[in-house]
Amino acid sequence: MAEEIELKLAVAPEHVERFRRNPILRALKERPASIKRLVSTYYDTPKFELRHKAVALRVRQIGHERIQTIKCQAARGKSRFARQEWERNIEGDRPDLSSLDDPELRRLMSPHSAKGKLAPVFVTDVKREIWPLRLGTSQIECVLDVGEITANGKRAPVCEVELELKSGRPARLFELARRLNAAVPLRIEPASKAERGYSLALGAEPAPRKAEPVRLDSAMSVREALGAITRDCIVHIVGNVDCAHAGKDPEGVHQLRVGLRRLRAAFSVFGDAIPERERRAIAAALRWLQRELGPAREWDVFIDDTLKALSKRVPDAEALKALHAAAEAARAVAYERARRALADRRYTDLLLQLEAWIDGGRARAARGTGPENGKAAADLLDQPVLSFSAEVLRAWHARLLKLGARHRKLDEKEFHKLRIRVKKQRYAIEFFRNLYTDKTARRYIAALKALQDVLGTAHDALVAHALIPQLEENAAGSAERALGQLEGWCHATLRHDRKRLHGLWQAFAKLKPFWKAP
C-alpha cells in the first residue's frame, strides 16, 4: 500500500494551451513532458457497495499494459488530499482480486471478489501530459488530463491538473499550486474522476453538504484541535462549491456561507495562537468571499421565505407576481456575481493558502502576539485543548451576556452584533462539543439555537426592508401595493421577534455553563 498526496485543480478548456506554455513549468521541469492515452474502466457491484465504502476500483489500459488500482480515503484527521492506494499489473481487462495480500485491502474488498459480481460502471478516456518538477528539494509530478467520462451513453468533459508530491514537504505542493494559479486561473476540484463518474452514471446533480461533527478528544493539544477544526471547515466549504455554482438548490450557497462563517469563528476562537499578520490576511479574504456570496443568499431567503409569508397578507396576485419577477431578476444577477467569485483565482488562492498552513505545518511554527495572560502563542498551542476550550467558552459567554442584557435597548447595528455573537458562540460550542457530555450542554445548545432562530428571522426582515428600494426601482408598477404590504410586514415581524427574544433571553441567561476547566 502507498499513500499519495495529490492536489486536483480544474482548468478551463480555453486556458489549457496557456497552461502548457506556462514559464513556471519550463523553469521547474527536470525533463520534457511525456504523453500517454489512459483508458480506465471503473467497477462496482450492482448496489454500488464499493462507492458506499468510499472505495474506487479501476482497471487502466496503457497500450498493452493493464494496471489494477484500488483507492480509498486516508484516515480522518490526515490531509484531505491524502489517499491510500494499491496498484498492480494484471492480465486481462477485468479486475483480479485473487491475490490481495494486504489485510486492510482484503477487509475493504471482501465479499466483492465473487466472480461476476463486479461490473463496469463508467469509463474515463484522457490524454495525459506529465511534467516531473523539482521545487527546492521536493519532487512533484504535474499532470494535465484532457478527455471525457462516459456512462450509460452520457458524457462529461475532463480538463484538470493534478499535482502529486513524490518526495519532500507537502507545503511545496501548495506553494506550486499558488504560483500556477497566479499565472493561469485554476479551481480546486473537490470531486475525483471516480466521484464524477458515479454522478454521471446515476444522473446526480451537485447536492449541498452540511458540516460533519468535529471529532476532538481531551488528549489533544490546542495545535491538534486547531488543525482538525480548520480542516473540517474547509471540507464543508469545498463540498458546497459545485452546488452553489449550479444555483439550482439555495441550500448550496447557504451551506457554503455557513462554512465560511464557521471558519471565521474558528480563527476567532484560536486567534491568540495564530500570527496576527496571517490571521488578518486570511480573514480579509474570507470576508471578501462571504460578501460576494451574500446577495445570492439574501435573494434566496427573500423569495423562498419572505415572499411566501407575504403571500398570505397580499390578496392581489398580480402585484405579488410582479414583485416576484423583480426579485427573480435580482437573484439571477446575484448568482452570477457569486459564480464569478468562485471562478476568481482569489478564491482558489485562499483555499490553497489555508491548506498550506495546515498541511505544511505553519500552525506548528505559529508565533502571534500572545494571549492576555502573557504566555507566548507557541506555548498556547501546546496546552491541552480541554482547558483552552473551557476558557474560550467562559470568556465568550461573558461577552454574550453583557451585550444581551441590553437586548431591549439595542439599535439595529447592535442587534446585528448580538446575532453574530450568538452564532459564533454556537459554532465554538459545536467545535468543542464532544469534549463535554453533561446534559447541561444539550440545554445550552438548544437555548442558543432558539435565540439564533428568532434573531435570524428578525435579520431576514431587516434585509427584506433594505431590499425595498431596489425592488421599487426594478418592479413593474403593479407591484406597488405589494411593496407597501412588504414594508408593513417587515416592521411587524421585527416587533414580534423583539418580544419573543425577551422571553428566550431570560431563559438563556439563567442557564449554568457546562464547561469546566480540568
N, C-alpha and C positions, 0 to 999 in steps of 0.2 A: 504494500500500500504506500502511496505517495500522497503528500498534502501539498496542493498548489495554492499560491496566492495570485489571483488573477483579477484584473480590473477590466470591465467591459464598458465600452463607450460607443454610443451611436454617432454616426457621422452622416450628414445629409448627402444624398447621391450627387448633388451639384458641387460638393466640396471634395469629392474623392480624389480627383486629379490634383487638386491643390494640396491635399494631404500627402500624396505620393511625392510631390516635389518639395515637401517641407524641408527647409535647410537644417532643422534640428535632426531629422533622420540622417541626412548626409553627414552631419558632424559627428554623430554618435555611433553610426553603424560600423561593425567590425568587418563585415564583408557584404557584397551585393545581396539584394533580396533574392530569395528563392520563391518559385511559383508552383503551386500544386492545385489540382482539382480534387475536392473531397466530396464524396457522396456518402452520407451517413443515414442509416435506417435505424429508427428508434423502436424498441419493442416494449410491450407490456402485456398484461393479462387482459381478458375481456372486461374485467371490472376495474381496470387501472390500479391494481394493488400496489405496483411499484411507485406510481405517481403519489399515491396517498402516503407512502413512506418517504417521500422526497428523494427517491432513487431514480436515476436515469440509466438506462441500458441501451447501448447502441453498438452497431457493427459498422465500421467505417471502411470504405473501399478507397484505396490509394493505388491506382494502377492495378497490378495483380495481387497486391497485398490486402489482407483482411485483418483489421485490428478491432478487438472487442474491448469496450471501455464501460466501466461501471462507476458512476459518480454519485456522491451524496454530500449533504451539508456537513461541515465540520461541527464539532460540539458547540453548543450555545456558550457565548462568552468570548469565543475567539473572534478574529476578524470575520466580518460577514463576507469578505472576499476569499476566504479560505475554503477549499473543497478537499474532500477525501476522494482519491481516485485509484482505481485498479485497472490495469491495462495489460493485455497480452495478445499475441498473434494467434489466430485460429485458422482452421481450414473451413472453407465454405462460407456461405452468406448468412447463415442463421447463428444465433448465439450458442455458445458451447459452455455450459455451466458444470461440466462433469469433473473438472479438476480445480475447483475452488479450494485453496489451501489456507485462506485467511479465516479465522474463526468468526470475526465480525462480519465478513462478507458472506459466509455461509448463513449466518443468522439473518442477514438482510434479504438474501435471495431465496432461501427455502421458505415455503414449499413451492417455489415457482419453477423448479427445474424439470417438472414432468414434461415429457415430450408432447409437443403440440399445444401446450398451454399458452406460450408466448406467441404473440403475433405482431406484425408491423403496424405501427400507428401513424407515423409520418416520416418524411424523408427531407433532409437538408442537402442542397447541392450548391456548393460555393467554390469560387475561385479564391484561393488563399495566397497572399503575399506575406513573406516572413522576413523581418529585418532583425538580426541579432545585434543588440545595442549594449554599449557599456557606458554607465554613468558613474563616474568615480570608480569605486571598487565593486560596484553592483552590476550584475549582468541581467538584462531584461530582454525578453523576446517580444517584439512588436509585430502584431498580426493584423492584416486587413482582410476581412472577409466580405465578398460581394456575391450575392446569389439569391436563392429563394428557398422557402419551405413549402412543401406540398403535402396536403392531407385531404382525403376524400374529394379529390378533384378541385380543391381550393388552393390558392397560392398566396403567399405573403413574402414581401421582399426582405432580404438581409443585407444590411450595409453597416458594418460595425468594425471597431478597432478593439483588439484585445491586447492588454499589456500583462505579461506573466513574469513574475520575479523568478529568475533561475538561481540567483545567488545574491547575497548582500542584504541590505536593510529595506524593510517594507516602505519606509519613508521615501526612499528613492523612487519607488513606483509612482507615488502620488506627486512627487516633485516633477517627474517626467510628464505625467498626465496634465499637470497645470501648465507646463511650458507648451505642450502640444495644443491645449485648449486656447492658449493665448494667441497661437498662430492660426488655428483652424477651429471654428466653433464645434464643440463636442458636447454630448449629453450623456450622463451616466445612464446605462441601460440596466435596469434592475432585474429584468427577466432574461434567463438563459434561453438558448435556442430550444432546449427541451421544453421549457415553460411556454414559449410562444407556439411551439409545435402542438402541444396539447390544447392550448386555447384555440388554435385554428381547427384542430380535429373536432373539438367539442362545440365550436361556434360560440365561444365565450367572449363576452365583452369585458373590458377592464372594470374591475369591481373595487369599491372603496374598502379600506382596511382600517379597523380600529387598532388602537395601541394594545400590545400584549402586556400583561402584568410584568413589572420589573422584578427580577429574581435576585435578591440580595440575601446575605446571611450575616449574622452578627460577628463572624470571624473575619469579615472583610475589613480592609483599611479604607480610608477615605478615597485614596487613589483608585483602588479597585472598584469601588462603588461609582465613582465619577465616570470611569471608563464604561461600565455596564449601563449606566443610565443614559449617557450621551449616545452610546451605540444604539440602544433601543429607540431613542427619539429619532435618530437618523433613519433607521429601518422604517419607522412609522411614516416619516416624510416621503422617502423614496417610493415606498409601496403605494402611495396615492397619486403619484405624478401622472401616470398614464390615464387614470380615471378622471382626474381634474382636467387634463389636456383634452380628453374626448368631450367633456362637457355634457354628457347625457344624464349623469346622476349627480345632483347637487351635493351629495354626501362626499364626493371626491374632493372638491375644493374645501369643504368643511373639515374633513379629516386631515387634509394637508395643512391647513391653518392651525388645527389643534396640535399637530406635530411640531410646527414652528413655535407655538406658544409653550409647549412642554419643554422644548429645547432651550428657549429663552429663560424659562423658570429654572431649569437645571443650572444654567450659567449664573443665575442669581443665587441659588442655593449654595453653589460651590465657589462663589465669587472670590473669597479670600484665598482660594487655592489655585487661582488661575491668574497668570500675568495680566496686569491691567491693560497694557497696550494690545495684547492679543484678544482679550475679552471684549474690548471696545470695538475692535475691527470686525470680529465675528458678529457681535450684537448689532452693529450698524448694517451689515449685510442681511441679517435675519429680519430686521425692521423693514429694509427695502423690499424684500420678497413678500413679507406679510402685507405691506402697503399695496403692492401691485395686485395681490390676490383679493384684497379687501372688497372692492366694488362688486366683484362677481358674487361673493358671499352675501353682500348686502342686498343685491337684487334677487338672489335666490330666496332669502328669507322674506323679502317684501312680497314676492309673487306667490310663494308656496304657503306662507303663514299669514302675513298681514292682509293680503287681498282676500284670502278665504274667510278670515274673521270679518272683514269689512263687508263681504257679500251678504252677510246676514242682516246688515243695517241699511244697505242701499237697494231699494226696490227697483231702481232704474237700471235695467240690464244693459241698455245702450251706453249709458255713462260708464258703467263698470267695464264694459268691453273695451271702450276707448282707453280707459286708464290701464287696463291690462296690456293692450297693444303697445302703449308708450313704454311701459315697464319692460316688456319683452325686447323691444328695440334697444333699450339701455342695457339690458342684460347681455345681449349679443356683443355690444361694444366692450362691456366689462370683461367678458370671457376672452375676447380677442387680446385684450391687454394682458390677461393672465397667461395666455399661451405665449405671448411674446416674452414675458418674464421667464417662463420655464424654458424657453429656447435661448435665452440670453446666456452668454458664456459666464456672466457673473454668478448665475445660479449654480452652474457646474463647478466653478472655482470655489464657491462657498462650501459645497459638499466635499470636494477634494481636500480643501484646507482642514475641514473638520476630521476627515478620515485620516489625514496625515498626522494630525495632532493626537489622535487616539492610537492608531496602529504604529506610527513612527516613534512613539514613546515621548512625545513632548510633554505629556502630562507628568511623566516621571521626572522631568527636569524643570518642572514649573517653579518659577520664583515670582512672587507677587509682592504686593505692598504690605502683606502681613495682616492677620486678623487683629481685632481690637485688643485682645489680651497680650499683644506684643510678640507672640511667637512667630517665627518665620513660616511662610506659606509651605515651604518644603517639609517642615515638621508637622504641619497640619495634615498634609497628605498621608503621613504615616500613622495618624491616630486611628483608633477603632471607629468604624462608621456608626456604631450604636450610640456612643456618647456624642459624636458630632451631630447626628440626626436629632437627638433629644434637644440639644442646644439650639439648633436652627428652628425647629418646630416651636420651641418655647418663645424665642425672640419674635418670630413671625406672628405667633398667636397674640402676643402682647401688642404688637403694632396694629393688628387687625381689630382687637378690642378697643384700642384708643380711638381709631377712626370711626368704627361702627357705633360707638357710644353716642355719637353726634348724628346718627343716621336721619333723624327728623329735620335737621337743620342744614343738611348738605346741599350745596348748589350742584348744578349739572356736572361740572368738572369733578367735584369731589365725589359725587355719586358714581361717576365712571371709575374713579380711583378705587372706591370701595369694591366695585365689581371685580376689578383686576386683582385686588388683594385676596378676595375670596377665592378666585380662580387659581391664583398662584399657591395659596395655602393648600388647596385640594391637590394640585399637581405634586407639591412637595410631599404631602402625606402618601399619595399613591406611589411615589418613588420609594419611600421607606416602609411601605405598608406591611410587608411580610417580615419585618423585624419585630413587629408587635402583634400579640394575639388577643389582647384584652377586649372584651365585649364593648367597652367604652369607645374603642376605636371605631367600631361599626356605627355607634350612635353619633359620634363626632362627624364621621364622613357623611352620614345621612343628613345631618343638620346643615353641613356645608353645601351639600347638593341642593337642598331646599332653598337656601339663600341664593345659590348660584342661579337656580331656575327663575326666581322672582326678579332678581337683578337683571337676568338675561332678557326676560320679556319687556322689562322697563327699558332696557337699552334698545331693543328692537323698535319700540315705539319712538324713542328719541331719533333713531336712524331714519325711520319712516318719515318723521316730521321734517328732518333735514333734506329728504329727497323731494319734498313737495315742490320747491322752486324749479327743479329740473323737470318734473312731470308737468308743471304748468307751462313750461316753455315748449315741450315736445308733444303733449297730448292734444287730441282734437278738442274742439270747443264743447262737444257733448260731454266731455269728462269733468266739466267744471263742478257739477253737482256732487259727483263722487269725491272730488278733491276736498270740498267743504266737509263732507262726512268723514273723510280721512283725517282731517285736522282735528275734528271733534273727537274721533276715536283715539287719536294719539294722546290728547290731554286726559281723556277719561281713563285710559289704560295706565298712564303714569300715576294718577291719583289713587287708583285702585291698588297698584303694585306697591306704592309707598305705604299704604295702610297694611297690606299683607306683610310687608317687610318688618314692620314694628313687632308683630307677634312672633315671627320667626327669629328675629334678632334676640328678643327676650329669652327665648328657649335656648338659643345657641350660647348666649353669654353665661348661662348657668352651668354649662357642661364642664366637667372636670377633665383636664388634659390626660391623655392616656400614655404619653411618652414619659419615660423615666430614664435618667442617666444611670449607668451601672455603678 
